[in-house]
Amino acid sequence: MTDTQNDKLKKAIAGDRVSFEALLAEIGADVRNTLSIAEKWRSVLEADDVMQVTYMEAFMRIDRFSGHDVGAFRAWLRQIAQNNLRDAIKGLERDKRPPPGKRVQPAADKTYVALYDLVGTISGTPSRVAAANEIQACIDAALAKLPPDYAKVIRLFDLEGLSGPEVGKAIGRSRGAAFMLLARAREKLADVIGSESRFFSGR
């Protein structure tokens, strides 16, 4: 069994999606069982919510996995799941819109600038580094490179100004899942924008 799983792991790392999905089917339940969700959150967050995002994140990051066997992969997957659960709980504990200093503004150009500032991809104030239209073009291009679920949750929460519960309803997921997706989506957006921003005329 272990050798078979290790073979699947090698194929998964090489980009074989079938092997990756088969491996998750075999060990996913073990990781799921390690999740402990407080009773007060169970009505708005389920272990399956956490695992769905965890599987998606693991698939996107499998090329960065540095272990050599299924034991290491299981530990790696467990850490991703725990991070997702932590971020979901943080969002639920706030369960409100970000502080005024972090909140995007109604005007389209200011909304994009505020989002750019929020993901913290460059130092200083974005509006002083690049024109608003350059920032908007950069963010739109970056969003197009994200998984659809990630791009959608950022557009709804950060660009359209919906609250966590409203975003959850719009995407057909729980409130906890919405906050979890938002945390992961912002990380990915920051990664992508980091490679885009060097083209700004103001830099």
Secondary structure, 3 states (H helix, E strand, C coil): CHHHHHHHHHHHHCCCHHHHHHHHHHHHHHHHCCCCCCHHHCCCCCHHHHHHHHHHHHHHHHHHCCCCCHHHHHHHHHHHHHHHHHHHHHHHHHCCCCCCCCCCCCCHHHHHHHHHHHHCCCCCCHHHHCCHHHHHHHHHHHHHCCCHHHHHHHHHHHHCCCCHHHHHHHHCCCHHHHHHHHHHHHHHHHHHHHHHHHHCCCC
